């Protein structure tokens, strides 16, 4: 009771996770990366050889209860699968495709929504995702829709993957982003869209510092910090 929440939604590569993490740090809030939860389920499907579009098979995976989420000493959210830390492994491009597939299944969304709401009941949170302001936390104190042009998002994603030692082609990353945008916005279950009352912030052409300032100003105003 009485905890504050800041919802940050938007397409992949708009800078949500970097900015949400920094805003959380500055305000002393907990950062909840909901995409990481979908990614962990995607990785589980990949490892078990389950088709991410097969809703019965994916829903059965949820019943295994092999997905874990823990805040560690570094203050950050770590994801576990069968007891192993998969926080890094879930960033692989193949896992992104599986995550997008499983996230279109309504039973998956219902199940994971409870997990997300539970986190917001226990702490002040900055939560990022696709449907946080629209579905998961419609009563959030602050709602932000963070966006940037696809080409810029692809450039950023490329740099991020390359920094992790992943040799990726810009064209491939851009194509993946466009396909995922289309899937995420056109799916029937909780499609990506702006929440009513959300502040729309565009980070195209902005430096990280400029973007952070913009998000932080909006967030602070909303929570009265
Ligand atoms: O933000 P991300 O790239 O880590 O998200 C991975 C996938 O999960 C993406 O395809 C959209 C989906 N997702 C979702 O449907 N709802 C959320 N709240 C977060 C992510």
Boltz pocket constraint, residues with backbone or C-beta under 6 A from the ligand:
constraints:
  - pocket:
      binder: B
      contacts: [[A, 12], [A, 34], [A, 35], [A, 36], [A, 38], [A, 39], [A, 96], [A, 99], [A, 100], [A, 101], [A, 103], [A, 104], [A, 128], [A, 129], [A, 130], [A, 131], [A, 132], [A, 180], [A, 184], [A, 190]]
      max_distance: 6.0
